[in-house]
Amino acid sequence: MKAETAAKKLGILLEAAPEEFREGPITRDELAALMAEPPEWLEKLRREGPHPRTVIAAKLGISNSGLARSGVTDPLTTAEIKALLEAPPAWLVTERATQAEVRAEKIRVSDRDKERAARRSGGSGV
């Protein structure tokens, strides 16, 4: 697989990975080995960053779209993410509230669908 794909699967920013990782294709066995026993460079990237957008969004508790709406385009380090969480700017507060509403709505719809399914299965024998 391409190094870009492997980086996504590992949850790291490709540009921050060592050159030998970025240069060539990565086999599935090599990827499995990296996941099973991550080398120091991989552990450090996961711990300190810089992180890709999906990881930043997850750590901030917002969606990728929310991250884009906020104007955050550059990779962030773990320290930068912690600073945002400690003193959240207005956009982060808004996006986290939006994300909480989305999650609550998903739960509501799921519960509604389960209830409807239970009524259908319970009502078919009557």
Secondary structure, DSSP 8 states (H G I E B T S, - for coil): --HHHHHHHHT--GGGS-HHHHHS---HHHHHHHHHS--HHHHHHHHH--B-HHHHHHHHTS-HHHHHHHT--S-B-HHHHHHHHHS--HHHHHHHHHHHHHHHHHHHHHHHHHHHHHHHHHHTT-
